[in-house]
Amino acid sequence: MPKGKKSKSKNEPIKIGIIGGSGLYTMPGLTESREVRVKTPFGDPSDAIVTGTLEGRRVAFLARHGRGHRISPSDINYRANICALKMLGVERVISASAVGSLRDDLPPLDFLIPDQFFDRTRRRVSTFFGGDVAGIVAHVSFDKPTCTHLSAYLAEACNGAGVKVHRGGTYVCMEGPQFSTLAESHTYRQLRFDVIGMTNLTEAKLAREAELCYAAFAMITDYDCWHPQHDAVTLAEIMTNLGKNTENVQRAIREVVRELPAERSCKCGSALAHAIVTDRKVIPAAAKKRLAAIAGKYIS
């Protein structure tokens, strides 16, 4: 690059966020990168957010569990993670996470792009409204918990990256950190769930409230514990498959970033437009201040 000239991409807004799960703690291919420590009204994110250029687009990368995998699924500050991305200008969130398979025809190393979730968590704060943000209530639509537009690009990216992908399916989100009992695993299969994980649903709920598009690469590492021809899930097995899945998802993410259109055409960006039911005149000033990044255009 000639001296004195600035990279054009550095001046572009950061509209794409990437949340890396188990095994994906950095994003190879990211150039012009720098670490950003974002302070949110909900505390600190899991780690510094790394911003940079990927496939000619400005992106923000966050390691969900922190670099070195320091944070358990139940202890992740999901609100801070989503709020920090929103504060950086992100409009779309691409998630990658490890999951167990609940179906014979979903073997390890395949990817699934979930379009439904089932909640089995107990300890999560999964809303920006209510609780310690007193005095304001909102109810967003969540019948389709992922962005159908963004999910389609993730599926196509898998094809482009040479990864076998399954479009649509139900991700049951368990609390953890322990893996399933055999009784639980068989029950989830009887309920026709497809994969099981510990993180994505909480992110999807908060992303919807923050008016961000959200879609996920569910990277299959094992058969949970139900499969009669496989031993109970072990960390050694998961780590082996994680390494292979990480290489695959890195290629798929680069495909998504390259192909995404510059502007959104879905309804995710107006999810809060008719969701806040509290009379604006009675919303406490403290709540308005704390939610400025999330809902400021509706309550300021």
Secondary structure as UniProt FT lines:
FT   TURN            3..4
FT   HELIX           8..11
FT   STRAND          16..20
FT   TURN            22..23
FT   TURN            28..29
FT   STRAND          31..36
FT   TURN            41..42
FT   STRAND          49..54
FT   TURN            55..56
FT   STRAND          57..63
FT   TURN            64..69
FT   HELIX           73..75
FT   HELIX           78..87
FT   TURN            88..89
FT   STRAND          92..101
FT   TURN            104..105
FT   TURN            108..109
FT   STRAND          111..113
FT   STRAND          116..120
FT   TURN            131..132
FT   TURN            134..135
FT   HELIX           148..161
FT   STRAND          165..167
FT   STRAND          170..174
FT   HELIX           182..190
FT   TURN            191..192
FT   STRAND          195..197
FT   HELIX           200..209
FT   TURN            210..211
FT   STRAND          213..222
FT   TURN            224..226
FT   TURN            228..229
FT   HELIX           235..259
FT   HELIX           268..270
FT   TURN            271..275
FT   HELIX           280..282
FT   HELIX           285..290
FT   HELIX           292..299
//
